[in-house]
Amino acid sequence: MSSPPPNAAKLPLVFDPAGLQADLAMLGSAEWVAHFNTGFFSGDWSGAALRSVGGKDGAIYADTSHGDFANTALLQECLHLQAVIESFQCPLRSVRLLRLTAGSIIREHRDYDLGYDAGEVRLHVPVITNPQVEFYLNNRRIRMAEGECWYLDLNQPHRVQNRGMTDRVHLVIDCQLNGWLRDLISQGEASAGEESSYETFHRQVLQEPALQEELIGITDQPAFIQRIMGLAQLRGFSFLEEDVTAALQSARRSWMERNIL
């Protein structure tokens, strides 16, 4: 019996970013549709459908109740993107370009309809990114470069913060698992991710009683978060309120697993 895949792995596939970016440059504003999960983000998160149910233009969701997936007319105009998609030797479902503009945030969430054990996984190919894009999976930062292809277990808690000055656009491919894709994932380079700036600060708090005293007794969560942000800034740390919120949620999940489940 094969072992389960890691939470994140860079697959042995590399695509030409310049070609993908040339296709991206052809898209006008009409091709981009605001993401439907409005409660999950702040700023501008939008998508352009390349493969959808019935090949419908502008349909960036993965609802299969009204037919099978097919390529959209937009994909027919994007030859480089089309070549990438055709290189996958497995059944494809939804394929989209997803854009997160500069300064925008996707809050922590889980995609419960995806999973290796469920037979459907989501792959990411960065088309345009910047060093200030922070993608966190289980509170570990995963760095993905343009043209790389990544398997990510998005059934796990994840979030994205574009702290840069340029947009972040990924080609997002939903695939049904078959032997070819399982072999590809098994050949991937696993990544455990990096510690976030908040986690580094948290370790410092645990080591310094004086810092702990600054936080003891604050029961209001917004006030607690603001106090953490202020103390961190004084010590040269740079992270967002979302980082603190995600860490508190993770701690709460761990407590429940130990004491309830």
Backbone as numpy.savetxt, mean C-alpha at the origin, in Angstrom:
# Nx Ny Nz CAx CAy CAz Cx Cy Cz
4.40 -29.97 2.02 3.54 -28.78 2.02 4.43 -27.54 2.02
4.18 -26.60 1.10 5.01 -25.41 0.97 4.75 -24.45 2.11
5.79 -23.70 2.48 5.66 -22.72 3.55 4.92 -21.49 3.04
4.24 -20.76 3.93 3.51 -19.56 3.49 4.48 -18.48 3.04
4.07 -17.59 2.16 4.97 -16.54 1.67 5.18 -15.48 2.73
6.22 -14.65 2.60 6.42 -13.55 3.53 5.33 -12.48 3.33
5.27 -11.55 4.25 4.30 -10.46 4.10 4.60 -9.57 2.90
5.89 -9.46 2.56 6.31 -8.62 1.43 7.49 -9.26 0.73
7.46 -9.23 -0.60 8.57 -9.81 -1.36 8.69 -9.09 -2.70
9.93 -8.73 -3.05 10.21 -8.16 -4.37 10.36 -9.31 -5.35
9.50 -9.36 -6.35 9.50 -10.47 -7.28 10.59 -10.31 -8.34
11.02 -11.41 -8.96 12.08 -11.35 -9.97 11.56 -10.86 -11.32
10.90 -9.72 -11.30 10.41 -9.05 -12.50 10.79 -7.58 -12.41
11.30 -7.02 -13.51 11.63 -5.59 -13.55 11.10 -5.02 -14.86
10.40 -3.88 -14.77 9.82 -3.25 -15.94 10.44 -1.87 -16.14
10.42 -1.41 -17.37 11.05 -0.14 -17.74 10.20 1.04 -17.24
10.66 1.78 -16.23 9.85 2.90 -15.73 9.57 3.96 -16.77
10.55 4.22 -17.66 10.36 5.27 -18.66 9.18 4.97 -19.57
9.04 3.71 -19.98 7.91 3.35 -20.83 6.59 3.48 -20.10
6.55 3.02 -18.86 5.32 3.14 -18.08 4.96 4.60 -17.85
5.96 5.42 -17.60 5.70 6.84 -17.38 5.24 7.54 -18.65
5.71 7.05 -19.80 5.25 7.62 -21.08 3.76 7.34 -21.27
3.33 6.13 -20.93 1.90 5.82 -21.00 1.12 6.67 -20.01
1.66 6.82 -18.81 0.99 7.61 -17.78 0.78 9.05 -18.24
1.77 9.59 -18.95 1.69 10.98 -19.39 0.57 11.21 -20.40
0.11 10.14 -21.05 -0.97 10.28 -22.04 -2.35 10.44 -21.38
-2.45 10.09 -20.12 -3.75 10.12 -19.46 -4.17 11.56 -19.14
-5.42 11.86 -19.44 -5.97 13.16 -19.08 -6.73 13.07 -17.78
-7.22 14.20 -17.32 -7.92 14.25 -16.03 -9.20 13.41 -16.05
-9.80 13.23 -17.22 -11.06 12.48 -17.30 -10.88 11.00 -16.99
-9.66 10.50 -17.16 -9.43 9.07 -16.90 -9.34 8.73 -15.41
-9.13 9.74 -14.59 -8.92 9.50 -13.16 -10.24 9.63 -12.40
-10.52 8.62 -11.59 -11.77 8.57 -10.82 -11.40 8.55 -9.34
-12.07 9.37 -8.54 -11.80 9.41 -7.10 -12.04 8.04 -6.49
-11.17 7.63 -5.57 -11.31 6.32 -4.94 -12.60 6.27 -4.14
-13.26 5.11 -4.19 -14.57 4.95 -3.58 -14.52 4.83 -2.06
-13.38 4.42 -1.48 -13.27 4.28 -0.02 -12.91 5.63 0.60
-13.87 6.54 0.60 -13.59 7.91 1.01 -13.19 8.03 2.47
-13.59 7.08 3.30 -13.22 7.14 4.70 -11.81 6.68 4.98
-11.14 6.16 3.96 -9.81 5.59 4.15 -8.67 6.57 3.90
-8.96 7.75 3.39 -7.85 8.61 3.00 -8.18 10.09 3.21
-7.13 10.89 3.23 -7.27 12.34 3.20 -6.39 12.85 2.07
-6.86 13.86 1.36 -6.14 14.37 0.19 -6.78 13.86 -1.08
-5.96 13.41 -2.01 -6.44 12.97 -3.33 -5.89 11.59 -3.64
-6.78 10.60 -3.64 -6.45 9.22 -4.01 -7.41 8.84 -5.13
-6.87 8.55 -6.30 -7.72 8.28 -7.46 -7.14 7.15 -8.29
-7.96 6.65 -9.21 -7.54 5.52 -10.02 -7.97 5.64 -11.46
-7.27 4.91 -12.33 -7.63 4.81 -13.74 -7.74 3.32 -14.07
-8.89 2.90 -14.57 -9.16 1.48 -14.80 -8.50 1.01 -16.10
-7.72 -0.08 -16.01 -7.11 -0.70 -17.17 -7.75 -2.06 -17.47
-8.30 -2.67 -16.45 -9.03 -3.93 -16.59 -10.12 -3.91 -15.53
-11.36 -4.14 -15.93 -12.48 -4.02 -15.01 -13.58 -4.99 -15.41
-14.61 -5.06 -14.60 -15.75 -5.91 -14.92 -16.36 -5.44 -16.23
-16.40 -6.34 -17.21 -16.96 -6.00 -18.51 -16.14 -5.01 -19.31
-14.92 -4.69 -18.84 -14.09 -3.71 -19.54 -14.62 -2.30 -19.44
-15.41 -2.04 -18.41 -16.04 -0.73 -18.26 -15.01 0.33 -17.90
-15.02 1.45 -18.63 -14.11 2.56 -18.33 -14.48 3.20 -17.00
-13.47 3.59 -16.23 -13.71 4.31 -14.99 -14.11 3.45 -13.81
-14.22 2.13 -13.99 -14.64 1.24 -12.91 -13.40 0.72 -12.19
-13.02 1.36 -11.11 -11.78 0.99 -10.42 -12.03 0.05 -9.24
-13.28 -0.38 -9.04 -13.60 -1.35 -7.99 -13.56 -2.76 -8.58
-13.62 -3.78 -7.71 -13.46 -5.16 -8.15 -14.73 -5.97 -7.96
-15.87 -5.39 -8.28 -17.16 -6.09 -8.13 -17.35 -7.06 -9.28
-17.47 -8.35 -8.96 -17.63 -9.38 -10.00 -19.08 -9.79 -10.20
-20.01 -9.13 -9.55 -21.40 -9.58 -9.60 -22.07 -9.30 -10.94
-21.43 -8.49 -11.79 -22.07 -8.12 -13.05 -21.28 -8.59 -14.27
-20.44 -9.60 -14.11 -19.74 -10.13 -15.27 -18.28 -10.39 -15.02
-17.59 -10.77 -16.09 -16.18 -11.11 -15.99 -15.31 -9.87 -16.25
-14.04 -10.00 -15.88 -13.10 -8.91 -16.10 -12.61 -8.90 -17.55
-12.39 -7.68 -18.06 -11.87 -7.52 -19.43 -11.07 -6.22 -19.49
-10.19 -6.13 -20.48 -9.39 -4.92 -20.65 -10.28 -3.74 -21.03
-9.93 -2.56 -20.55 -10.67 -1.35 -20.92 -10.09 -0.75 -22.20
-10.83 0.20 -22.76 -10.34 0.89 -23.96 -9.07 1.66 -23.65
-8.95 2.16 -22.43 -7.76 2.92 -22.05 -6.51 2.06 -22.15
-6.59 0.80 -21.75 -5.41 -0.08 -21.81 -4.94 -0.27 -23.24
-5.86 -0.29 -24.19 -5.48 -0.49 -25.58 -4.59 0.65 -26.09
-4.66 1.81 -25.45 -3.86 2.96 -25.86 -2.50 2.99 -25.17
-2.33 2.17 -24.14 -1.11 2.21 -23.31 -0.28 0.96 -23.58
0.57 1.02 -24.59 1.26 -0.18 -25.06 2.25 -0.74 -24.05
2.93 0.13 -23.31 3.90 -0.35 -22.32 3.19 -1.03 -21.16
2.12 -0.43 -20.68 1.33 -1.04 -19.61 0.72 -2.36 -20.08
0.29 -2.36 -21.33 -0.30 -3.57 -21.90 0.72 -4.71 -21.92
1.97 -4.39 -22.26 3.02 -5.41 -22.30 3.31 -5.96 -20.91
3.27 -5.09 -19.91 3.49 -5.55 -18.54 2.40 -6.54 -18.14
1.16 -6.17 -18.39 0.03 -7.00 -17.99 0.06 -8.34 -18.72
0.43 -8.31 -19.99 0.46 -9.55 -20.78 1.59 -10.49 -20.35
2.54 -9.98 -19.58 3.65 -10.83 -19.14 3.27 -11.73 -17.96
2.10 -11.48 -17.36 1.68 -12.30 -16.23 0.93 -13.53 -16.73
1.48 -14.69 -16.41 0.93 -15.96 -16.89 -0.01 -16.56 -15.83
-0.97 -15.76 -15.43 -1.97 -16.18 -14.45 -3.25 -15.42 -14.72
-4.40 -15.91 -14.27 -5.66 -15.18 -14.50 -5.64 -13.83 -13.79
-6.03 -12.78 -14.53 -6.04 -11.43 -13.98 -7.47 -10.96 -13.73
-7.61 -10.20 -12.68 -8.90 -9.60 -12.35 -8.79 -8.08 -12.54
-9.00 -7.32 -11.52 -8.91 -5.87 -11.65 -7.46 -5.43 -11.85
-7.25 -4.49 -12.78 -5.94 -3.86 -12.97 -6.17 -2.36 -13.05
-5.43 -1.62 -12.22 -5.66 -0.18 -12.12 -4.35 0.56 -11.97
-4.36 1.82 -12.34 -3.35 2.76 -11.89 -3.95 3.48 -10.69
-3.23 3.53 -9.60 -3.71 4.24 -8.42 -2.74 5.37 -8.10
-3.29 6.56 -7.96 -2.48 7.77 -7.76 -2.76 8.38 -6.39
-1.69 8.63 -5.65 -1.78 9.33 -4.37 -0.97 10.61 -4.52
-1.66 11.74 -4.51 -0.98 13.00 -4.78 -0.11 13.42 -3.60
0.79 14.37 -3.86 1.69 14.87 -2.83 0.90 15.36 -1.62
1.34 14.96 -0.43 0.70 15.38 0.80 -0.51 14.56 1.21
-0.90 13.57 0.42 -2.09 12.76 0.72 -1.72 11.53 1.53
-2.72 10.99 2.24 -2.51 9.87 3.16 -3.61 8.83 2.95
-3.23 7.57 2.89 -4.18 6.45 2.96 -4.07 5.89 4.37
-5.16 5.94 5.12 -5.13 5.51 6.51 -5.02 3.98 6.61
-4.61 3.55 7.78 -4.43 2.11 7.97 -5.74 1.36 7.77
-5.66 0.28 7.02 -6.82 -0.57 6.76 -6.32 -1.95 6.34
-7.25 -2.86 6.14 -6.93 -4.21 5.68 -7.86 -4.55 4.52
-7.34 -5.24 3.52 -8.14 -5.71 2.39 -8.50 -7.17 2.64
-9.62 -7.37 3.31 -9.98 -8.71 3.77 -10.36 -9.67 2.64
-10.64 -9.13 1.45 -11.02 -9.99 0.34 -9.81 -10.56 -0.40
-8.60 -10.23 0.07 -7.39 -10.70 -0.58 -6.63 -11.64 0.35
-5.85 -12.53 -0.23 -5.02 -13.39 0.59 -4.49 -14.56 -0.18
-3.26 -14.95 0.15 -2.64 -16.10 -0.52 -3.49 -17.35 -0.31
-3.95 -17.55 0.93 -4.76 -18.73 1.22 -6.11 -18.68 0.52
-6.60 -17.46 0.24 -7.88 -17.30 -0.44 -7.75 -17.45 -1.95
-6.51 -17.51 -2.44 -6.29 -17.74 -3.87 -6.26 -16.49 -4.72
-6.22 -15.31 -4.09 -6.14 -14.06 -4.86 -5.18 -13.11 -4.17
-4.24 -12.56 -4.92 -3.24 -11.65 -4.35 -3.18 -10.37 -5.19
-2.61 -9.34 -4.57 -2.47 -8.04 -5.23 -0.99 -7.72 -5.37
-0.57 -7.37 -6.58 0.81 -7.00 -6.87 0.89 -5.51 -7.16
2.02 -4.91 -6.78 2.25 -3.48 -7.00 3.48 -3.27 -7.87
3.35 -2.43 -8.88 4.49 -1.99 -9.69 4.53 -0.47 -9.62
5.47 0.13 -8.89 5.57 1.59 -8.85 5.91 2.16 -10.23
5.11 3.10 -10.66 5.35 3.79 -11.94 6.09 5.10 -11.69
5.59 5.87 -10.73 6.25 7.10 -10.27 6.19 7.09 -8.75
7.32 7.36 -8.12 7.34 7.47 -6.66 8.42 8.47 -6.28
8.62 8.67 -4.99 9.68 9.55 -4.50 10.15 9.05 -3.15
11.33 9.47 -2.69 11.88 8.92 -1.45 11.04 9.22 -0.21
10.14 10.19 -0.29 9.32 10.55 0.86 7.99 9.80 0.91
7.77 8.90 -0.01 6.60 8.02 0.08 6.88 6.95 1.12
5.97 6.82 2.08 6.14 5.84 3.15 4.98 4.84 3.09
5.31 3.62 2.72 4.32 2.53 2.70 4.62 1.63 3.89
3.64 1.45 4.75 3.82 0.64 5.95 2.92 -0.59 5.90
3.52 -1.73 6.16 2.80 -3.00 6.26 3.11 -3.59 7.63
2.06 -3.73 8.46 2.28 -4.14 9.86 3.29 -3.23 10.55
3.17 -1.92 10.28 4.02 -0.89 10.90 5.49 -1.01 10.52
5.80 -1.74 9.45 7.16 -1.82 8.93 7.19 -1.17 7.55
8.14 -0.27 7.34 8.20 0.46 6.08 8.79 -0.41 4.98
8.06 -0.51 3.87 8.51 -1.25 2.69 8.87 -0.23 1.61
10.11 -0.25 1.18 10.55 0.67 0.12 10.45 -0.03 -1.23
9.72 0.60 -2.14 9.52 0.04 -3.48 9.97 1.06 -4.51
10.82 0.64 -5.42 11.37 1.53 -6.44 10.60 1.39 -7.75
10.70 2.42 -8.59 10.02 2.43 -9.88 10.44 1.24 -10.73
9.46 0.56 -11.31 9.72 -0.57 -12.20 9.81 -1.91 -11.51
9.91 -1.92 -10.18 9.93 -3.19 -9.45 8.52 -3.76 -9.35
8.43 -5.05 -9.05 7.14 -5.71 -8.87 7.13 -6.36 -7.49
6.11 -6.04 -6.70 6.05 -6.49 -5.32 4.79 -7.28 -5.02
4.99 -8.40 -4.32 3.87 -9.10 -3.68 3.75 -8.58 -2.27
2.52 -8.21 -1.86 2.26 -7.69 -0.52 1.03 -8.38 0.04
1.11 -8.82 1.28 -0.04 -9.43 1.93 -0.91 -8.30 2.49
-1.81 -7.81 1.68 -2.61 -6.64 2.06 -3.81 -7.02 2.90
-3.91 -8.29 3.27 -4.85 -8.70 4.30 -4.36 -8.22 5.67
-3.07 -7.85 5.74 -2.47 -7.31 6.96 -2.67 -5.79 7.00
-2.63 -5.18 8.20 -2.80 -3.72 8.29 -1.72 -2.98 7.49
-2.15 -2.01 6.69 -1.20 -1.24 5.88 -1.71 0.18 5.67
-0.79 1.07 5.37 -1.12 2.48 5.15 -0.03 3.10 4.28
-0.35 4.27 3.69 0.60 4.96 2.81 0.55 6.45 3.12
1.73 7.08 3.14 1.83 8.52 3.33 2.75 9.09 2.27
2.24 9.97 1.44 3.07 10.63 0.43 3.52 11.97 1.00
4.70 11.97 1.60 5.23 13.17 2.23 6.14 13.95 1.28
6.16 13.52 0.02 7.00 14.17 -0.98 6.28 15.30 -1.69
6.93 15.82 -2.73 6.40 16.95 -3.50 5.81 16.51 -4.84
5.86 15.22 -5.13 5.34 14.72 -6.40 4.36 13.58 -6.14
3.54 13.27 -7.14 2.55 12.20 -7.00 3.23 10.84 -6.93
2.52 9.91 -6.34 2.93 8.51 -6.32 1.88 7.74 -7.11
2.30 7.02 -8.16 1.39 6.24 -8.99 1.90 4.80 -9.07
1.03 3.86 -8.71 1.37 2.44 -8.81 0.43 1.75 -9.79
0.97 0.80 -10.53 0.16 -0.15 -11.28 -0.20 -1.26 -10.32
-1.49 -1.48 -10.10 -1.97 -2.44 -9.10 -2.72 -3.55 -9.82
-2.23 -4.78 -9.65 -2.72 -5.92 -10.41 -3.26 -6.98 -9.45
-4.54 -7.30 -9.58 -5.14 -8.37 -8.79 -5.08 -9.66 -9.59
-4.47 -10.69 -9.00 -4.22 -11.94 -9.71 -4.82 -13.13 -8.96
-5.28 -14.10 -9.72 -5.65 -15.38 -9.13 -4.41 -16.26 -9.12
-4.19 -16.92 -7.99 -3.01 -17.76 -7.85 -3.08 -18.98 -8.75
-1.97 -19.26 -9.39 -1.79 -20.54 -10.09 -0.36 -20.99 -9.85
0.05 -22.08 -10.46 1.39 -22.59 -10.23 2.47 -21.59 -10.61
2.29 -20.90 -11.75 3.29 -19.93 -12.21 3.49 -18.83 -11.20
2.39 -18.29 -10.66 2.49 -17.18 -9.73 3.04 -17.64 -8.38
2.65 -18.83 -7.94 3.20 -19.36 -6.70 4.72 -19.50 -6.80
5.18 -20.03 -7.94 6.63 -20.17 -8.14 7.31 -18.80 -8.14
6.69 -17.82 -8.78 7.26 -16.48 -8.86 7.40 -15.87 -7.46
6.36 -16.01 -6.66 6.40 -15.45 -5.30 7.46 -16.17 -4.47
7.57 -17.50 -4.64 8.56 -18.26 -3.88 9.98 -17.85 -4.24
10.17 -17.33 -5.45 11.50 -16.88 -5.89 11.79 -15.43 -5.48
10.80 -14.77 -4.89 10.94 -13.36 -4.55 11.92 -13.13 -3.40
12.37 -11.88 -3.31 13.28 -11.45 -2.25 12.45 -10.89 -1.10
12.35 -11.65 -0.02 11.53 -11.25 1.12 12.06 -9.98 1.76
11.15 -9.14 2.23 11.52 -7.92 2.93 10.77 -7.85 4.26
11.54 -7.71 5.35 10.93 -7.54 6.66 10.57 -6.09 6.92
10.98 -5.19 6.04 10.68 -3.79 6.21 11.60 -3.11 7.22
11.41 -1.81 7.38 12.25 -1.00 8.25 11.43 -0.44 9.41
12.10 -0.18 10.49 11.46 0.44 11.64 11.07 1.87 11.28
9.88 2.29 11.68 9.42 3.65 11.42 10.08 4.62 12.39
10.03 5.89 12.03 10.56 6.93 12.92 9.83 6.92 14.25
8.52 6.65 14.21 7.77 6.60 15.46 8.26 5.47 16.35
8.52 4.28 15.78 8.98 3.15 16.57 10.33 3.44 17.22
11.19 4.16 16.51 12.48 4.55 17.09 12.26 5.46 18.29
11.33 6.42 18.14 11.01 7.31 19.26 10.39 6.53 20.41
9.53 5.58 20.09 8.88 4.78 21.13 9.92 4.02 21.96
10.93 3.48 21.31 11.98 2.80 22.05 12.70 3.76 22.98
12.88 5.01 22.53 13.53 6.00 23.37 12.68 6.31 24.60
11.37 6.37 24.41 10.46 6.62 25.54 10.60 5.50 26.57
10.67 4.25 26.11 10.77 3.11 27.01 12.08 3.12 27.80
13.09 3.79 27.27 14.40 3.81 27.91 14.59 5.02 28.82
13.70 6.02 28.74 13.88 7.26 29.49 12.68 7.51 30.40
12.83 7.30 31.71 11.73 7.56 32.65 11.20 8.98 32.59
12.07 9.95 32.30 11.61 11.33 32.23 10.60 11.53 31.10
10.83 10.85 29.97 9.88 10.93 28.87 8.56 10.25 29.24
8.66 9.14 29.94 7.45 8.43 30.37 6.61 9.30 31.28
7.27 10.06 32.17 6.54 10.94 33.09 5.75 12.00 32.33
6.26 12.40 31.19 5.57 13.43 30.38 4.24 12.91 29.82
4.08 11.59 29.76 2.91 11.00 29.11 1.95 10.34 30.09
2.42 10.03 31.28 1.58 9.36 32.27 0.40 10.26 32.67
-0.76 9.66 32.72 -1.95 10.38 33.19 -2.77 11.05 32.11
-2.30 11.03 30.86 -3.07 11.63 29.76 -4.01 10.55 29.23
-5.28 10.65 29.54 -6.25 9.62 29.15 -6.99 9.95 27.86
-6.99 11.21 27.46 -7.65 11.61 26.23 -6.73 11.31 25.05
-7.17 10.45 24.12 -6.28 10.02 23.05 -5.78 11.16 22.17
-6.64 12.09 21.70 -6.11 13.20 20.89 -5.05 14.01 21.64
-5.28 14.26 22.93 -4.29 15.01 23.72 -3.01 14.20 23.89
-3.14 12.88 24.06 -1.99 12.00 24.18 -1.15 12.03 22.91
-1.82 11.96 21.77 -1.11 11.98 20.48 -0.40 13.31 20.29
-1.07 14.41 20.62 -0.46 15.72 20.45 0.76 15.87 21.35
0.68 15.32 22.56 1.83 15.39 23.46 3.00 14.59 22.90
2.72 13.42 22.37 3.77 12.62 21.74 4.40 13.39 20.58
3.58 14.00 19.76 4.09 14.73 18.60 5.02 15.86 19.04
4.62 16.57 20.11 5.43 17.67 20.60 6.76 17.22 21.16
6.74 16.15 21.96 7.97 15.62 22.53 8.91 15.10 21.44
8.33 14.44 20.44 9.15 13.90 19.35 9.81 15.02 18.54
9.05 16.06 18.28 9.59 17.17 17.50 10.76 17.83 18.22
10.67 17.97 19.53 11.75 18.56 20.31 13.03 17.74 20.21
12.89 16.45 19.94 14.06 15.56 19.86 14.45 15.24 18.43
13.88 15.97 17.47 14.30 15.83 16.08 13.64 14.72 15.30
12.58 14.12 15.85 11.87 13.07 15.13 10.81 13.68 14.21
10.58 13.01 13.09 9.58 13.48 12.13 8.66 12.34 11.74
7.44 12.37 12.28 6.42 11.41 11.87 5.07 12.09 11.98
4.03 11.40 11.53 2.70 11.98 11.46 1.79 11.42 12.54
0.69 12.11 12.78 -0.30 11.62 13.74 -0.79 10.22 13.36
-0.87 9.96 12.06 -1.33 8.65 11.60 -0.39 7.54 12.07
0.91 7.84 12.17 1.86 6.84 12.66 1.56 6.47 14.11
1.23 7.46 14.91 0.92 7.21 16.31 -0.39 6.44 16.43
-1.38 6.86 15.67 -2.69 6.18 15.69 -2.54 4.72 15.31
-1.77 4.45 14.24 -1.57 3.07 13.79 -0.86 2.25 14.86
0.12 2.84 15.56 0.84 2.12 16.61 -0.09 1.81 17.78
-0.96 2.75 18.13 -1.92 2.50 19.22 -2.89 1.39 18.84
-3.33 1.39 17.58 -4.23 0.33 17.12 -3.54 -1.02 17.15
-2.27 -1.06 16.76 -1.51 -2.30 16.78 -1.36 -2.82 18.21
-1.07 -1.92 19.15 -0.94 -2.32 20.54 -2.26 -2.86 21.09
-3.36 -2.23 20.66 -4.68 -2.68 21.11 -4.98 -4.08 20.55
-4.63 -4.31 19.28 -4.85 -5.63 18.69 -4.04 -6.70 19.42
-2.79 -6.38 19.74 -1.95 -7.33 20.43 -2.50 -7.66 21.81
-2.99 -6.64 22.51 -3.58 -6.87 23.84 -4.79 -7.79 23.75
-5.63 -7.54 22.74 -6.83 -8.37 22.58 -6.47 -9.80 22.26
-5.45 -10.00 21.43 -5.04 -11.36 21.08 -4.51 -12.11 22.30
-3.82 -11.39 23.19 -3.24 -12.03 24.37 -4.30 -12.31 25.43
-5.29 -11.41 25.55 -6.21 -11.48 26.68 -7.61 -11.94 26.36
-7.99 -11.93 25.09 -9.37 -12.26 24.73 -9.42 -13.45 23.80
-8.66 -13.40 22.72 -8.78 -14.43 21.69 -8.21 -15.76 22.17
